[in-house]
Amino acid sequence: MKLVNARKNKDLVTVLIRCYRIVTRKNPQARLLSSIAHLESCGIVGSQLSFLLINKPRLLACQESVFRNIVSQTLSMGFSAKSRILVYGLIAVFGSGDKTVERKYGLFGSFGYSEYECREIFRKAPYLLTRSEEKLKLGISVFLNSVKFKEALVCSASILIQSMEKRVVPGFRVWDILKSKKLYKEPSFRKMLFMTEVMFVDKFISSFPDEAEELLLAYKGHTLVSSSKEKNS
């Protein structure tokens, strides 16, 4: 019981620290209570509600019309009130703004993704809304032109958070070599991306001593810059 109370006290201190600007506003309690009531009416309760209060109290202290618009926009993107990732969607939309969300949808649309596919991508990886357009363009281009896994971004949108330069392109080179030599069939390249670097090197480089030098060079020596030079030569 003491541990539970200590945890509650710690959370309360965290909320108060993050709300220090909020409490100076006019009638902050009413605003917070109104936001909480609205979230509960949308089915956002329990641990999700606690998470938002602890991690992003400024969201709940928004002007009512702004707050309701954020909630409405997030839910319209296909997030379920029962999904644990919904809170990350709310935070991402809150940190992005209407125009940014529209631009990100337009960016994926320019690469041929349908509106449904865009919703699926951001529903599975809402933090991509806060990622720079430059990094998103690079990531999408790599997966469409080099890796040629268009559907992978819809199924596993979080792979766009990976470093294209340090992880995706070098990893693909290793996977491509193994595939071309018929040394390894599984797992799919998409699954390989979610391995730690230690696991990846151990399983797909060290496990093939005869090709280890070539594989290591592909993994450590290849960059997007050299890839670009190869294309232009």
Secondary structure, 3 states (H helix, E strand, C coil): CHHHHHHHHHHHHHHHHHCCCHHHCCCHHHHHHHHHHHHHHCCCCHHHHHHHHHHCHHHHCCCHHHHHHHHHHHHHCCCCCCCCCHHHHHHHHHHHCHHHHHHHHHHHHHCCCCHHHHHHHHHHCHHHHHCCHHHHHHHHHHHHHHCCCHHHHHHCHHHHHCCHHHHHHHHHHHHHHHHHCCCCCCCCHHHHCCCCHHHHHHHHCCCCCCCHHHHHHHHHHCCHHHHHHHHHC
